[in-house]
């Protein structure tokens, strides 16, 4: 104990005698006394040799010494005008700040948000579902049982599941799986809009990709009719493409809707006169739709005798390409900043 006290006295006088205004010397001081292998640490370690009855007193002395060494360091540092690690002399506060460029939204997000906001104004809520899905939610529930030929309309990526997996897993081919989840989860009235990424095993080219984005909608209640479907989509189109745009429905086929239709709008590039975009027809196809098939309602636990509903689905890439004059779908997923920074607003 006596040894220890002497040692501390000796150290204290050494510290008292020391003074510097040089940064390097100050750092040498810090390493010597306060560093992880410094003398303060070392002498603290001697506590374990102090007899039990003197530990209290020794502890106090050691702590004081530690503080003494630290205070000395801080005083010298302050005297040199240093603040928190950086010497003030290093910082010229009159220099202009670093340029911090703002990011921009991805054109797909802009288009998706625009579509969503129109339907939100009609009271649709946004629902999202899983991208890795089981075969039942993506196909079977939607009136496409196993071996149904309509499954081939959407080339599917299957996910290799363990041998013991009772179900087939896949990457969803449309966001209709979310509508199935919503129907199972809640009771009518149901009014949801389902945005998300979908996958199809297609050759990647300027016009098609193996993943893309969709926004689908679903409305189920008592007495919902095809007239409601048309009115909803009219509203959407006018908001999206302007008051003057014309609309036409063509009969179509989807296993999960009956009757089914595809909706075209008069070409908003040439105004219907005929251009490359509309392939000289004056019309651009923008979505598929129809009345929800009673089998689908039944599969999802909704009484088809009491409720009816409509559904629709559209891609996001194509309207975005038309709106921004983008001629290659691959640009969306290449993450080239020169491409991405050109987009600021969807309006
Ligand atoms: N799920 C269809 C598709 O991806 C789109 C669709 C949705 C059509 C709802 C009709 C009704 O092709």
Boltz pocket constraint, residues with backbone or C-beta under 6 A from the ligand:
constraints:
  - pocket:
      binder: B
      contacts: [[A, 173], [A, 174], [A, 175], [A, 176], [A, 216], [A, 217], [A, 254], [A, 257], [A, 261], [A, 288], [A, 289], [A, 290], [A, 311], [A, 312], [A, 313], [A, 314]]
      max_distance: 6.0
